[in-house]
Amino acid sequence: MSHPLVADVALDVRLECLDETGRGHHLQSVMAYHRQDPFAITMTFLTPDESLTWTFGRELLIDGLRRTSGDGDVSIAPAVSPTGQRVVLITLSSPDGRLILQARQSQIAEFVERSLVVVPLGAEVENLDIDALVSQLLS
């Protein structure tokens, strides 16, 4: 039986979803960090129909604050919006298509800093719950 992890850090993040014409549409999400899964973060998109969660590496998010990072399903890059605001672009790719999201850099940086207080870089292995991971893989 799998038990949902309680987030040690959670932050509501307002995203702007950029369509193929470059127009933005607002999307509400929650970023979460769990001490028991110290290498990953989750981003849950909240919609009226259902929630959708993407999981990717915390280090990818950290690197993406400073430079373009990631070359698979998730890539993250710093940018400047047309209004001059510092933002982070998060690109999610799947067989169904590609979604480009824009978040305020300050929100992403706040989330990262809070996660680093919970588990500093380099201390992830000490917090990894191997038993829970094996249980999850076998279920």
C-alpha positions in Angstrom: 0.0 0.0 0.0 1.5 3.4 -1.0 1.1 6.3 1.3 1.2 9.8 -0.2 4.2 11.9 0.9 3.6 15.0 2.9 5.4 17.9 1.4 8.1 19.5 3.5 8.0 22.5 1.2 5.0 23.6 -0.9 4.4 26.8 -2.8 1.5 27.9 -4.9 3.0 29.1 -8.2 1.1 31.1 -10.8 2.3 30.1 -14.2 1.7 31.6 -17.6 1.2 28.9 -20.3 2.4 30.2 -23.6 0.5 29.0 -26.7 1.9 28.7 -30.2 1.1 32.3 -30.9 3.0 33.5 -27.8 -0.1 34.5 -26.0 -0.2 33.7 -22.3 -2.9 31.8 -20.3 -2.8 31.7 -16.5 -2.4 28.3 -14.8 -2.3 27.6 -11.1 0.1 25.0 -9.8 1.7 23.8 -6.6 5.4 23.0 -6.4 6.3 20.5 -3.7 9.5 19.1 -2.2 9.5 15.9 0.0 12.4 15.1 2.2 11.8 11.4 1.6 12.3 11.9 -2.1 15.2 14.3 -1.8 16.3 14.4 -5.5 13.0 15.3 -6.9 10.4 18.1 -6.9 6.8 17.8 -8.1 4.7 20.4 -10.0 1.0 19.8 -9.8 -1.2 21.6 -12.2 -4.6 22.4 -10.8 -7.5 22.3 -13.2 -11.3 22.1 -12.7 -11.4 18.6 -14.1 -8.3 16.9 -12.5 -4.8 17.6 -11.2 -1.8 16.6 -13.3 1.6 16.1 -11.6 5.0 16.2 -13.2 8.1 15.1 -11.3 11.6 16.1 -12.2 15.0 16.7 -10.6 15.6 19.4 -8.0 19.1 19.9 -9.4 17.6 20.5 -12.9 15.4 23.3 -11.3 18.4 24.8 -9.5 20.5 24.8 -12.6 17.6 26.2 -14.7 17.6 29.4 -12.5 21.1 30.2 -13.9 21.3 28.6 -17.3 19.4 26.5 -19.8 19.3 22.9 -18.4 17.7 19.7 -19.4 17.4 18.0 -22.7 14.7 15.4 -22.1 11.1 15.7 -21.1 11.8 18.8 -19.0 14.0 21.8 -19.8 14.3 24.9 -17.7 15.9 28.2 -18.6 16.2 31.7 -17.2 14.7 34.5 -19.4 13.4 38.0 -19.4 9.7 38.6 -20.2 8.6 41.2 -22.8 7.8 43.5 -19.9 11.4 43.1 -18.5 10.5 40.8 -15.7 13.0 38.0 -14.8 11.2 34.7 -15.4 12.0 31.0 -15.7 10.8 29.1 -18.7 9.8 25.5 -18.0 9.2 23.3 -21.1 7.4 20.0 -20.6 7.4 17.6 -23.5 5.5 14.4 -24.0 4.2 12.2 -26.9 1.1 14.4 -26.8 2.9 17.7 -27.3 4.9 20.4 -25.7 3.9 22.9 -23.1 6.0 26.1 -22.3 5.4 27.6 -18.9 6.6 30.9 -17.6 7.0 31.6 -13.8 8.4 34.5 -11.9 12.0 33.9 -11.2 11.6 35.1 -7.6 8.9 32.4 -6.9 11.1 29.6 -8.2 14.1 30.9 -6.3 12.1 31.1 -3.1 10.9 27.5 -3.6 14.5 26.3 -4.3 15.9 28.1 -1.2 13.2 26.6 1.0 14.0 23.1 -0.3 17.7 23.7 0.4 16.9 24.5 4.0 15.1 21.2 4.4 17.8 19.1 2.6 21.1 20.9 1.5 22.7 20.0 -1.7 24.9 17.0 -1.1 22.8 15.7 1.8 20.2 14.0 -0.4 21.4 10.5 0.1 21.2 10.8 3.9 17.5 11.6 3.5 16.6 9.0 0.9 14.1 6.5 2.2 15.3 3.3 0.5 12.6 1.1 2.0 9.8 3.3 0.8 11.5 3.5 -2.7 11.7 -0.3 -2.9 8.1 -0.7 -1.7 6.9 1.8 -4.3 8.8 0.0 -7.1 7.4 -3.3 -6.2 3.7 -2.1 -5.9 
